[in-house]
Amino acid sequence: MTKQRILTTGLGLAATLSMVACGPAPVTTPAPSASPSASAPVASATPVASATPEVPAATATPVATATPEVPAATPTPAGTATPVPAATNTPLPAATSDISIIEKTTFNGKIFDDTFSPLEGVTVKAKSLNSSVPFEATTVTAGGTYAFNNAPSGVQVEIISSKAGFTTRKRVEVLKSNKQGDPNANRYDFGTDGGAATFSAAYNALSDKPEVVMVTPARNGSGVDPKTSFVLKFSEPMDKKTAEDTFTVRSFNSRKMTVDAGNLRSPGGANTVTGNGLIATNFLGTTASKIWDKDAFNISWNSDDTEITFSFKEEKLLPTDKDSNLVPDYNVAFNGFNSGDRLLKDKSGISRSDKHFKLTDGDFEESYKFSIKTDEVKPTITGITAETAENGGQNGDAVRVRYSERMIIYTRDISIAGGMENIAGADQKAPAGYPGTTQVASTSASSKNYNVTTVQTGGVTTYTGTWGALGGTAVYDTTDLTHKTVLLLPGFSSGTFTHVAATAANDTLTGTAVLGDGTSVAVTSANIAGANYAQIQTALNAIAGLAGGTFTVTGSAAASAANTTYNITLGAGATLGGAAPAKSIRYITFTGGTNASNMGISATTPYNVYPGVTAGTRMNLYVPGDTVRVKVNSTVLDPAGNTLDSSRDNASANAS
């Protein structure tokens, strides 16, 4: 018992000596400890955490090692005092906050307009973007200058400058603590005085000129729908006409599309659409293919005329491709196709003639670009309509073939459709005749892609063969603004032709007779004896094997002289073949012969004759109630280069 008391007393004395030895030296003048600098009052709070060095000593808690041999280690009883929780609480704020956050600083700047002049009366708002370090303040420029005090350093601060009639500008900066007091350390200008861009880029100046600040499709957007609408938001209310008249869409790069892959328009083949891929110049001159302007769109504005929407009319869209490598990118700019006008005006008449787009925190841009999706969907036949001459069909016995999608896209510079490459075999890819002269995919050649069967009401098949074999043609139906319909026009018996020069002795006419069984044979007239129409008629009726019907040639005068007019008809029931046996003639087309051009006849201006059909009228193929079936060749392409879906390539209807 005595031994234990002695040990306890010894430990207490040792602890007392140890605490005296380890404790702080006596301070005679407490004033220095009360002198935290006024320049950083918050920063002086951090020594409080460091003023707990006794706490680390508390980690030497070997109370169990109460060995009398180490009296210096026995201050643990004092160390186990309740300051331990305080020691853990004190450093937490310092651990979760950057020292820079609690340091205050100042920042300032100058604001200029786009003529490099200081701008008076600009409202400047500053706000911390760090939610744990709140700061928000507002001021107004005086002499074009602004300044803020007591702002947090080391965090992102958003600085917004605005003035009525000018476009708002924004900067996001991380403020420096600036202990050195450098007046330019935190200087953030908007614009410049025309000199060096030391504290701001020139494009950050406030401007009273109109500009585009937001767009759909997005700048550099991808995977855009080819039928997208275009939405442009302006910085202020606009003179609507200037925005509508100058809006254009061009191709942004050069692409030879699938539907045009084999073209030989230039050595090695030309690109379907062109572009130089440069935002600053692509839209200038003839650099890029013109695709659409305002005429392709329905146009609407919001209530205050700050936002315009261009929505494609039903028949319009951006050309695309089934191959992602061949899909063009597109470029939007304000540069009228016809006028080259680039002027945008706001409601007050202030205008901008270049760099219309401010879509980033960076510089203005002359235009913007985006990319669209591929189209890998095969077209199908959705139905047909068979019209009749008997019921007043505008085109006689014509058939309208309806596709599931547009089969031609008429852009401003080029029409995109199957057959456009204009090389051998192009006609097999064409839904209808490709626009233009001397096309391989002509209206007559493309009509051979349509296999037609007509069946009378009683079940008798009256025709099986291609529409082209009937002398018919295939054209895009201009009454269908969606361009999904192809119109199969029946053969047309040529009307009145005009002589270019007088017929001479021994002139001839040559051509092709298409027979009832679908075969074709060449026909040649006998030599024409002289320069009158009776002699032309005699020569035609001397065609070898002709029987069952005769030619009649009537002229505006007896003599077949220059500028006289004439018609050729063939009697019903005409046949060819004599004792071969004879075959019925569906039609004869005269395309040449000796001096046939004197009669105005050539391969490009043929003279077609149908037995029993009056000159200048169309053939009669079926009657109301007959069944008409159409099957389309699967070689036909849509504008994206997809072939027709062979599982849905036909349709039928009753003639009406």
C-alpha positions as CSV (number, residue, x, y, z in Angstrom):
1,M,0.0,0.0,0.0
2,T,2.8,2.4,0.9
3,K,4.7,1.3,-2.2
4,Q,1.7,2.1,-4.4
5,R,1.3,5.5,-2.8
6,I,4.9,6.3,-3.3
7,L,4.7,5.3,-7.0
8,T,1.6,7.4,-7.5
9,T,3.3,10.4,-5.9
10,G,6.4,9.9,-8.0
11,L,4.3,9.7,-11.2
12,G,2.5,12.9,-10.2
13,L,5.7,14.8,-9.6
14,A,7.3,13.5,-12.8
15,A,4.2,14.5,-14.7
16,T,4.4,18.0,-13.2
17,L,8.1,18.4,-14.0
18,S,7.4,17.1,-17.5
19,M,4.6,19.5,-18.1
20,V,6.7,22.4,-16.9
21,A,9.5,21.3,-19.1
22,C,7.3,20.8,-22.2
23,G,5.0,23.8,-21.7
24,P,5.5,27.1,-23.5
25,A,8.0,29.5,-22.1
26,P,6.5,32.3,-20.0
27,V,5.5,35.3,-22.1
28,T,6.0,38.6,-20.5
29,T,4.5,40.7,-23.3
30,P,1.2,39.2,-24.7
31,A,0.8,42.0,-27.2
32,P,2.6,40.2,-30.2
33,S,0.1,37.4,-30.0
34,A,-2.7,39.9,-30.5
35,S,-1.3,41.3,-33.7
36,P,-2.9,39.3,-36.6
37,S,-2.5,41.4,-39.7
38,A,-5.7,43.2,-40.6
39,S,-5.0,42.4,-44.4
40,A,-6.0,38.8,-44.0
41,P,-8.3,38.4,-41.0
42,V,-9.6,35.1,-42.1
43,A,-6.3,33.7,-43.0
44,S,-5.2,34.5,-39.3
45,A,-7.7,32.0,-38.2
46,T,-5.7,29.1,-39.5
47,P,-3.0,29.3,-36.7
48,V,-5.8,28.2,-34.4
49,A,-5.5,24.8,-35.9
50,S,-1.8,24.8,-35.6
51,A,-2.1,26.1,-32.1
52,T,-3.0,22.6,-30.9
53,P,0.4,21.0,-31.0
54,E,-0.4,19.4,-27.7
55,V,-2.9,17.2,-29.5
56,P,-0.2,15.3,-31.3
57,A,1.4,14.7,-27.9
58,A,-2.0,13.3,-27.0
59,T,-1.4,10.5,-29.5
60,A,1.3,9.3,-27.2
61,T,-1.4,7.7,-25.0
62,P,0.5,4.8,-23.6
63,V,-1.2,5.2,-20.2
64,A,-0.8,1.4,-19.9
65,T,3.0,1.9,-20.0
66,A,3.1,3.6,-16.8
67,T,6.7,2.6,-16.2
68,P,8.3,4.7,-13.6
69,E,11.6,4.4,-15.5
70,V,10.2,6.8,-18.2
71,P,8.8,9.7,-16.2
72,A,8.8,12.0,-19.2
73,A,6.3,9.8,-21.0
74,T,3.8,10.0,-18.2
75,P,2.2,13.3,-19.1
76,T,-0.5,11.3,-20.8
77,P,-2.9,11.9,-18.0
78,A,-2.9,15.6,-19.0
79,G,-3.0,14.5,-22.7
80,T,-6.1,12.5,-22.2
81,A,-8.0,15.6,-21.3
82,T,-11.1,16.5,-23.4
83,P,-9.3,18.7,-25.9
84,V,-9.1,15.6,-28.1
85,P,-12.6,16.2,-29.7
86,A,-11.7,19.9,-30.1
87,A,-8.5,18.9,-31.8
88,T,-10.4,16.9,-34.4
89,N,-13.0,19.6,-35.0
90,T,-10.7,22.4,-35.5
91,P,-8.8,21.2,-38.6
92,L,-12.0,20.2,-40.5
93,P,-12.7,23.6,-42.1
94,A,-9.1,23.9,-43.1
95,A,-9.2,20.4,-44.6
96,T,-12.3,21.0,-46.7
97,S,-11.4,24.5,-47.9
98,D,-8.6,25.7,-50.0
99,I,-6.6,28.5,-48.3
100,S,-7.1,30.6,-51.4
101,I,-10.8,30.6,-51.0
102,I,-10.7,32.6,-47.8
103,E,-8.3,35.1,-49.2
104,K,-10.1,38.2,-50.5
105,T,-8.9,40.1,-53.6
106,T,-9.9,42.8,-56.0
107,F,-10.4,42.7,-59.8
108,N,-11.2,45.4,-62.4
109,G,-11.4,46.0,-66.1
110,K,-12.4,48.3,-68.9
111,I,-15.2,47.8,-71.3
112,F,-15.1,48.9,-75.0
113,D,-17.5,48.7,-77.9
114,D,-16.6,47.3,-81.3
115,T,-15.3,50.7,-82.4
116,F,-12.6,50.5,-79.6
117,S,-14.3,53.3,-77.6
118,P,-14.8,53.0,-73.8
119,L,-18.4,52.2,-73.0
120,E,-20.2,54.2,-70.3
121,G,-23.1,52.8,-68.2
122,V,-22.5,49.1,-68.7
123,T,-23.9,46.9,-65.9
124,V,-21.3,44.4,-64.7
125,K,-22.3,41.4,-62.6
126,A,-19.9,39.1,-60.9
127,K,-20.8,35.8,-59.3
128,S,-18.8,32.9,-57.8
129,L,-19.4,29.6,-59.6
130,N,-18.4,27.7,-56.5
131,S,-21.5,27.1,-54.4
132,S,-19.5,26.6,-51.2
133,V,-17.9,30.1,-51.6
134,P,-20.7,32.5,-52.3
135,F,-20.0,35.9,-53.9
136,E,-22.2,38.1,-56.0
137,A,-21.9,41.8,-56.7
138,T,-23.0,44.3,-59.3
139,T,-21.6,47.6,-60.5
140,V,-21.9,50.1,-63.4
141,T,-19.0,51.3,-65.5
142,A,-17.8,54.9,-65.1
143,G,-15.7,56.1,-68.0
144,G,-15.7,52.5,-69.3
145,T,-14.1,51.2,-66.1
146,Y,-15.4,48.8,-63.4
147,A,-13.9,47.3,-60.2
148,F,-14.9,44.9,-57.4
149,N,-13.5,44.4,-53.9
150,N,-13.6,41.5,-51.4
151,A,-13.9,38.9,-54.1
152,P,-12.7,35.3,-53.4
153,S,-9.5,34.3,-55.0
154,G,-8.8,30.8,-56.3
155,V,-12.4,30.1,-57.5
156,Q,-14.1,30.6,-60.8
157,V,-16.0,33.9,-61.1
158,E,-18.4,34.6,-63.9
159,I,-18.3,38.2,-65.1
160,I,-21.2,39.4,-67.3
161,S,-21.3,42.8,-68.9
162,S,-24.6,44.1,-70.4
163,K,-26.1,47.3,-71.8
164,A,-29.4,48.0,-73.5
165,G,-29.0,47.8,-77.2
166,F,-25.8,45.8,-77.0
167,T,-25.1,42.1,-77.0
168,T,-24.2,40.8,-73.5
169,R,-20.7,39.4,-73.1
170,K,-19.4,36.9,-70.5
171,R,-16.0,35.9,-69.1
172,V,-15.2,33.2,-66.5
173,E,-11.9,33.8,-64.6
174,V,-10.1,32.4,-61.6
175,L,-9.1,35.4,-59.5
176,K,-5.5,35.6,-58.2
177,S,-4.8,36.5,-54.5
178,N,-2.5,39.3,-55.7
179,K,-0.5,39.7,-52.5
180,Q,1.9,41.9,-54.5
181,G,-0.8,44.5,-55.2
182,D,-0.3,44.4,-59.0
183,P,-3.2,46.5,-60.4
184,N,-3.3,44.4,-63.6
185,A,-3.0,41.0,-61.9
186,N,-6.8,40.7,-62.0
187,R,-7.7,42.9,-64.9
188,Y,-10.4,41.5,-67.2
189,D,-11.4,43.8,-70.0
190,F,-14.1,43.4,-72.6
191,G,-12.7,44.4,-75.9
192,T,-9.7,46.6,-76.7
193,D,-8.8,50.2,-77.4
194,G,-7.5,49.0,-80.8
195,G,-4.1,48.3,-79.5
196,A,-2.6,45.1,-78.1
197,A,-5.1,42.5,-76.8
198,T,-3.4,42.3,-73.5
199,F,-6.4,42.1,-71.2
200,S,-9.1,40.9,-73.6
201,A,-9.6,39.7,-77.1
202,A,-11.2,42.2,-79.5
203,Y,-14.2,40.0,-80.1
204,N,-15.2,40.4,-76.4
205,A,-16.2,44.0,-77.0
206,L,-19.8,44.9,-76.6
207,S,-21.6,45.4,-80.0
208,D,-24.8,47.0,-81.0
209,K,-24.8,45.1,-84.3
210,P,-27.1,42.0,-84.7
211,E,-25.5,38.6,-84.3
212,V,-26.6,35.0,-84.1
213,V,-26.1,33.6,-80.6
214,M,-27.7,30.2,-80.8
215,V,-28.5,27.7,-83.5
216,T,-30.2,24.4,-84.3
217,P,-28.7,22.1,-85.6
218,A,-25.8,22.8,-83.2
219,R,-22.5,24.2,-84.4
220,N,-20.4,21.1,-85.4
221,G,-23.4,18.9,-84.6
222,S,-23.5,15.4,-85.9
223,G,-26.2,12.8,-86.6
224,V,-28.6,15.5,-87.7
225,D,-31.9,14.4,-89.4
226,P,-31.7,15.3,-93.1
227,K,-35.1,16.9,-92.7
228,T,-34.1,19.1,-89.7
229,S,-35.5,22.5,-89.1
230,F,-33.1,25.4,-88.7
231,V,-33.6,27.6,-85.7
232,L,-31.5,30.8,-85.3
233,K,-31.6,33.0,-82.2
234,F,-30.4,36.6,-82.6
235,S,-29.1,39.0,-80.1
236,E,-31.9,41.5,-80.7
237,P,-35.1,42.0,-82.6
238,M,-34.4,41.7,-86.3
239,D,-35.5,43.2,-89.7
240,K,-37.0,39.9,-90.7
241,K,-36.6,40.3,-94.5
242,T,-32.8,40.6,-94.3
243,A,-32.5,37.4,-92.3
244,E,-34.9,35.5,-94.6
245,D,-33.4,36.7,-97.9
246,T,-29.8,35.9,-97.1
247,F,-30.1,32.6,-95.3
248,T,-28.5,29.7,-97.3
249,V,-27.4,26.2,-97.0
250,R,-24.4,24.9,-98.9
251,S,-22.4,21.6,-99.0
252,F,-19.3,21.9,-96.8
253,N,-17.1,19.4,-98.4
254,S,-16.7,17.5,-101.7
255,R,-18.4,14.2,-102.0
256,K,-19.1,11.8,-104.9
257,M,-22.3,10.1,-103.8
258,T,-23.2,6.5,-104.3
259,V,-26.0,7.4,-106.8
260,D,-23.5,9.3,-108.9
261,A,-20.5,7.0,-108.4
262,G,-19.7,6.3,-112.1
263,N,-20.1,9.8,-113.5
264,L,-17.6,11.0,-116.1
265,R,-18.6,14.7,-116.1
266,S,-14.8,15.4,-115.7
267,P,-11.8,13.1,-116.1
268,G,-11.9,10.6,-113.3
269,G,-15.4,11.6,-112.4
270,A,-16.7,14.8,-110.8
271,N,-17.9,15.2,-107.2
272,T,-21.6,15.3,-106.8
273,V,-21.4,18.2,-104.4
274,T,-18.4,20.4,-103.6
275,G,-17.0,22.5,-100.7
276,N,-13.6,23.5,-99.4
277,G,-14.3,22.6,-95.7
278,L,-13.4,26.1,-94.4
279,I,-15.8,28.0,-92.2
280,A,-14.3,31.3,-93.3
281,T,-14.7,31.0,-97.0
282,N,-16.7,27.9,-98.0
283,F,-19.9,30.0,-98.6
284,L,-18.2,32.5,-101.0
285,G,-18.6,32.6,-104.7
286,T,-18.9,29.2,-106.4
287,T,-16.7,27.4,-103.9
288,A,-19.5,25.2,-102.6
289,S,-22.6,23.6,-104.1
290,K,-25.7,25.6,-103.5
291,I,-28.3,23.4,-101.8
292,W,-31.2,25.4,-100.4
293,D,-32.2,29.0,-99.7
294,K,-35.5,30.5,-98.3
295,D,-37.6,29.0,-101.1
296,A,-37.2,25.5,-99.7
297,F,-38.7,26.4,-96.3
298,N,-41.7,27.5,-94.4
299,I,-40.5,30.4,-92.3
300,S,-41.8,31.6,-88.8
301,W,-40.7,34.0,-86.1
302,N,-41.2,34.2,-82.4
303,S,-43.2,37.1,-80.9
304,D,-40.4,39.6,-80.5
305,D,-38.6,38.8,-83.8
306,T,-35.4,37.5,-82.1
307,E,-35.8,33.9,-83.3
308,I,-36.4,32.5,-86.8
309,T,-37.3,28.9,-87.7
310,F,-36.8,27.5,-91.2
311,S,-38.8,24.3,-91.6
312,F,-38.5,22.3,-94.8
313,K,-41.4,22.2,-97.2
314,E,-42.7,18.7,-97.6
315,E,-40.7,17.9,-100.8
316,K,-37.4,19.2,-99.5
317,L,-34.5,17.7,-97.4
318,L,-30.8,17.6,-97.3
319,P,-29.2,15.0,-99.6
320,T,-27.6,12.1,-97.8
321,D,-26.1,8.7,-98.6
322,K,-26.2,5.1,-97.5
323,D,-22.4,5.2,-97.0
324,S,-21.3,7.3,-94.1
325,N,-18.1,8.2,-95.9
326,L,-20.0,9.7,-98.7
327,V,-22.5,11.8,-96.8
328,P,-21.9,15.5,-97.3
329,D,-21.5,17.9,-94.4
330,Y,-23.5,21.2,-94.7
331,N,-22.7,24.8,-94.1
332,V,-25.1,27.6,-93.0
333,A,-24.3,31.2,-93.9
334,F,-26.0,34.5,-94.7
335,N,-25.0,35.0,-98.3
336,G,-27.8,35.1,-100.9
337,F,-27.5,32.8,-103.8
338,N,-28.6,35.3,-106.4
339,S,-27.5,38.6,-104.9
340,G,-24.5,37.7,-102.8
341,D,-26.1,40.0,-100.2
342,R,-24.7,39.4,-96.7
343,L,-26.4,42.3,-94.9
344,L,-28.3,41.6,-91.7
345,K,-30.3,44.4,-90.0
346,D,-31.9,44.8,-86.6
347,K,-35.2,46.6,-86.1
348,S,-33.4,49.9,-85.6
349,G,-31.6,49.6,-88.9
350,I,-28.1,48.8,-87.5
351,S,-26.5,46.2,-89.8
352,R,-23.8,43.6,-89.9
353,S,-22.3,42.4,-93.2
354,D,-19.9,39.7,-92.0
355,K,-19.0,37.4,-89.1
356,H,-22.7,36.9,-88.3
357,F,-22.3,34.0,-85.8
358,K,-21.1,34.3,-82.1
359,L,-21.8,30.8,-80.9
360,T,-18.9,30.3,-78.5
361,D,-16.9,32.3,-76.0
362,G,-14.3,32.6,-78.8
363,D,-14.3,34.8,-81.9
364,F,-17.1,35.5,-84.3
365,E,-17.5,33.2,-87.3
366,E,-18.6,33.7,-90.9
367,S,-20.7,30.5,-90.9
368,Y,-21.1,27.2,-89.2
369,K,-21.3,23.5,-90.2
370,F,-22.9,20.3,-89.1
371,S,-23.2,16.7,-90.4
372,I,-26.2,14.5,-91.0
373,K,-27.3,10.9,-90.7
374,T,-27.0,8.2,-93.3
375,D,-30.1,6.8,-95.1
376,E,-29.9,3.0,-95.4
377,V,-33.6,2.4,-95.9
378,K,-34.6,0.8,-99.2
379,P,-37.5,2.3,-101.1
380,T,-40.6,0.3,-101.8
381,I,-43.7,0.6,-104.0
382,T,-46.7,1.6,-102.0
383,G,-49.3,1.6,-104.8
384,I,-50.4,2.6,-108.3
385,T,-53.2,4.5,-109.9
386,A,-54.3,3.6,-113.5
387,E,-56.1,6.4,-115.3
388,T,-58.0,6.1,-118.5
389,A,-58.7,8.2,-121.5
390,E,-62.3,7.1,-121.4
391,N,-62.8,8.8,-118.0
392,G,-61.0,11.9,-119.0
393,G,-57.6,11.1,-117.7
394,Q,-55.4,14.2,-118.3
395,N,-52.7,12.0,-119.8
396,G,-54.8,9.3,-121.3
397,D,-54.0,5.8,-120.2
398,A,-51.3,6.8,-117.7
399,V,-50.1,5.0,-114.6
400,R,-48.9,6.7,-111.4
401,V,-46.4,4.7,-109.5
402,R,-46.1,5.7,-105.8
403,Y,-42.8,5.1,-103.9
404,S,-42.3,5.1,-100.1
405,E,-39.9,8.0,-100.3
406,R,-38.7,10.9,-102.5
407,M,-37.0,9.5,-105.6
408,I,-35.3,12.8,-106.7
409,I,-34.0,15.8,-104.8
410,Y,-33.9,19.0,-106.7
411,T,-31.3,21.1,-104.9
412,R,-30.4,24.6,-106.1
413,D,-27.3,23.4,-108.1
414,I,-28.0,19.8,-108.9
415,S,-30.7,17.2,-109.0
416,I,-29.8,14.0,-107.1
417,A,-31.5,10.8,-108.4
418,G,-30.8,7.4,-109.8
419,G,-29.4,7.6,-113.4
420,M,-27.7,10.9,-112.8
421,E,-24.2,9.5,-113.5
422,N,-25.1,9.5,-117.2
423,I,-23.0,6.5,-118.3
424,A,-23.9,3.2,-120.0
425,G,-26.4,1.4,-117.7
426,A,-27.4,4.6,-115.9
427,D,-30.9,4.1,-117.2
428,Q,-31.3,0.9,-115.3
429,K,-30.9,2.9,-112.0
430,A,-33.3,5.6,-112.9
431,P,-36.9,5.8,-111.5
432,A,-37.7,8.2,-114.3
433,G,-35.9,10.3,-116.9
434,Y,-33.1,12.3,-115.3
435,P,-33.5,16.1,-116.0
436,G,-31.5,17.5,-118.9
437,T,-30.8,16.8,-122.5
438,T,-28.8,13.8,-124.0
439,Q,-29.3,11.7,-120.9
440,V,-28.6,8.0,-120.9
441,A,-31.4,7.8,-118.4
442,S,-33.9,9.3,-120.7
443,T,-37.7,9.2,-120.1
444,S,-38.0,6.5,-122.7
445,A,-35.0,4.4,-121.5
446,S,-36.0,4.6,-117.8
447,S,-39.6,3.5,-118.7
448,K,-38.2,0.1,-119.4
449,N,-37.7,-0.4,-115.7
450,Y,-41.5,-0.8,-115.4
451,N,-42.9,-4.2,-116.3
452,V,-46.6,-3.8,-117.0
453,T,-49.4,-6.4,-117.4
454,T,-52.9,-5.5,-118.4
455,V,-55.8,-7.9,-118.0
456,Q,-59.3,-7.4,-119.3
457,T,-62.3,-7.8,-117.0
458,G,-62.9,-11.3,-118.4
459,G,-59.4,-12.4,-117.5
460,V,-57.7,-12.1,-120.9
461,T,-54.2,-10.7,-120.7
462,T,-53.9,-8.0,-123.3
463,Y,-50.3,-6.9,-122.7
464,T,-47.2,-8.1,-120.8
465,G,-44.0,-6.2,-121.3
466,T,-42.1,-3.1,-120.3
467,W,-43.8,0.3,-120.5
468,G,-40.9,1.4,-122.7
469,A,-41.8,-1.3,-125.3
470,L,-45.1,0.5,-125.7
471,G,-43.3,3.7,-126.6
472,G,-44.2,5.1,-123.2
473,T,-42.1,7.4,-121.0
474,A,-41.4,7.7,-117.3
475,V,-41.3,11.2,-115.7
476,Y,-41.3,12.5,-112.2
477,D,-44.9,13.6,-111.4
478,T,-44.7,17.4,-111.1
479,T,-48.1,17.5,-109.3
480,D,-46.7,15.6,-106.4
481,L,-44.6,18.0,-104.4
482,T,-43.2,15.1,-102.3
483,H,-41.5,13.7,-105.4
484,K,-42.6,10.2,-104.4
485,T,-44.6,9.6,-107.6
486,V,-43.4,8.6,-111.1
487,L,-45.8,9.1,-113.9
488,L,-45.8,6.5,-116.7
489,L,-47.1,8.3,-119.8
490,P,-48.5,6.3,-122.7
491,G,-47.0,6.5,-126.1
492,F,-47.7,9.7,-128.0
493,S,-48.4,9.8,-131.7
494,S,-46.4,12.7,-132.9
495,G,-48.2,15.8,-133.9
496,T,-47.4,18.4,-136.5
497,F,-43.7,18.6,-137.7
498,T,-42.2,21.4,-139.8
499,H,-40.0,20.9,-142.8
500,V,-36.5,22.5,-142.5
501,A,-35.8,22.1,-146.2
502,A,-37.4,20.5,-149.2
503,T,-37.4,16.8,-149.7
504,A,-35.1,15.7,-152.4
505,A,-35.2,12.6,-154.7
506,N,-33.8,9.5,-153.0
507,D,-34.3,10.7,-149.5
508,T,-35.4,8.0,-147.0
509,L,-36.9,7.6,-143.5
510,T,-35.6,4.9,-141.1
511,G,-36.7,3.8,-137.7
512,T,-37.9,0.9,-135.5
513,A,-41.2,-0.9,-135.4
514,V,-42.2,-2.4,-132.0
515,L,-44.4,-5.4,-132.6
516,G,-47.2,-6.9,-130.6
517,D,-45.0,-9.7,-129.2
518,G,-42.5,-7.2,-127.8
519,T,-39.9,-7.7,-130.4
520,S,-38.5,-4.8,-132.5
521,V,-37.5,-4.7,-136.2
522,A,-35.8,-2.0,-138.2
523,V,-37.9,-0.4,-140.9
524,T,-36.8,1.7,-143.9
525,S,-38.9,3.5,-146.4
526,A,-38.4,3.3,-150.1
527,N,-36.6,6.1,-151.8
528,I,-38.7,9.3,-151.9
529,A,-39.3,10.2,-155.5
530,G,-39.6,14.0,-155.1
531,A,-40.5,17.0,-153.1
532,N,-44.1,16.5,-152.3
533,Y,-46.1,14.8,-149.6
534,A,-47.8,12.3,-151.8
535,Q,-44.3,10.9,-152.7
536,I,-43.4,10.6,-149.0
537,Q,-46.6,8.7,-148.4
538,T,-45.8,6.3,-151.3
539,A,-42.3,5.6,-150.0
540,L,-43.6,4.8,-146.4
541,N,-46.2,2.4,-147.7
542,A,-43.5,0.6,-149.5
543,I,-41.8,-0.5,-146.2
544,A,-41.1,-4.2,-146.6
545,G,-43.7,-6.5,-145.0
546,L,-46.2,-3.8,-144.2
547,A,-49.8,-4.9,-144.4
548,G,-53.2,-4.5,-142.8
549,G,-53.0,-0.7,-142.6
550,T,-51.5,2.1,-144.6
551,F,-49.7,5.4,-144.0
552,T,-51.3,8.7,-144.6
553,V,-49.1,11.9,-145.0
554,T,-50.8,15.3,-145.1
555,G,-49.1,18.6,-145.5
556,S,-49.9,22.2,-145.3
557,A,-49.1,22.4,-149.0
558,A,-48.7,19.8,-151.7
559,A,-44.9,20.4,-152.0
560,S,-42.7,19.3,-149.1
561,A,-40.8,22.6,-149.0
562,A,-39.1,24.5,-146.2
563,N,-41.4,25.7,-143.5
564,T,-44.4,23.6,-144.6
565,T,-46.0,21.4,-141.9
566,Y,-47.1,17.8,-142.1
567,N,-48.6,14.9,-140.1
568,I,-48.1,11.1,-140.5
569,T,-50.7,8.5,-139.4
570,L,-51.0,4.7,-139.7
571,G,-54.2,2.8,-140.1
572,A,-55.5,0.5,-137.4
573,G,-54.6,-3.2,-137.7
574,A,-51.3,-2.6,-139.4
575,T,-48.9,-5.5,-139.3
576,L,-45.4,-6.4,-140.4
577,G,-43.9,-9.6,-141.6
578,G,-46.0,-10.6,-144.6
579,A,-46.0,-14.4,-144.7
580,A,-43.6,-14.7,-141.8
581,P,-46.4,-14.7,-140.3
582,A,-47.3,-11.0,-139.8
583,K,-47.2,-9.5,-136.4
584,S,-49.2,-6.5,-135.2
585,I,-47.5,-3.2,-134.9
586,R,-47.6,-1.5,-131.6
587,Y,-45.9,1.6,-132.9
588,I,-43.2,2.8,-135.3
589,T,-40.7,5.5,-134.3
590,F,-38.8,7.2,-137.2
591,T,-35.4,8.5,-136.0
592,G,-33.3,9.1,-139.1
593,G,-32.7,8.3,-142.7
594,T,-31.2,10.0,-145.7
595,N,-31.7,13.7,-145.2
596,A,-34.4,13.0,-142.6
597,S,-33.3,16.2,-140.8
598,N,-34.9,18.1,-143.7
599,M,-38.2,16.8,-142.3
600,G,-37.1,17.8,-138.7
601,I,-36.7,14.1,-137.8
602,S,-33.7,12.9,-135.7
603,A,-32.8,10.6,-132.8
604,T,-33.5,13.4,-130.4
605,T,-36.7,14.5,-132.2
606,P,-38.3,11.2,-133.4
607,Y,-41.6,10.9,-135.2
608,N,-43.8,8.3,-133.5
609,V,-46.8,6.6,-135.2
610,Y,-49.4,4.4,-133.5
611,P,-51.8,2.4,-135.6
612,G,-55.3,3.9,-135.5
613,V,-54.2,6.8,-133.3
614,T,-54.7,10.3,-134.4
615,A,-51.6,12.5,-134.8
616,G,-51.0,14.4,-131.6
617,T,-52.8,12.0,-129.3
618,R,-51.8,9.2,-126.9
619,M,-52.2,5.5,-127.4
620,N,-55.1,3.6,-125.8
621,L,-53.8,0.6,-123.8
622,Y,-56.7,-0.4,-121.5
623,V,-60.3,0.5,-120.6
624,P,-62.0,1.2,-117.3
625,G,-62.3,-2.0,-115.2
626,D,-59.2,-3.6,-116.6
627,T,-56.5,-4.7,-114.1
628,V,-53.1,-3.1,-114.4
629,R,-50.1,-4.6,-112.7
630,V,-46.7,-2.9,-112.4
631,K,-43.5,-4.5,-111.2
632,V,-40.4,-2.3,-110.9
633,N,-36.8,-3.5,-111.5
634,S,-34.8,-3.8,-108.3
635,T,-31.9,-1.9,-110.0
636,V,-33.7,1.4,-109.4
637,L,-32.0,3.6,-106.8
638,D,-33.2,6.2,-104.4
639,P,-31.2,9.5,-104.0
640,A,-29.1,7.9,-101.1
641,G,-28.1,5.0,-103.4
642,N,-30.3,2.3,-101.9
643,T,-31.8,-0.2,-104.4
644,L,-35.5,-1.0,-104.5
645,D,-36.7,-3.5,-101.9
646,S,-37.4,-6.6,-104.0
647,S,-40.0,-7.9,-101.6
648,R,-42.2,-4.8,-102.1
649,D,-41.5,-3.9,-105.8
650,N,-45.0,-4.2,-107.3
651,A,-48.6,-3.1,-107.1
652,S,-51.9,-3.4,-109.0
653,A,-55.1,-1.5,-109.5
654,N,-58.2,-1.4,-111.5
655,A,-58.2,1.1,-114.3
656,S,-60.6,4.0,-113.6
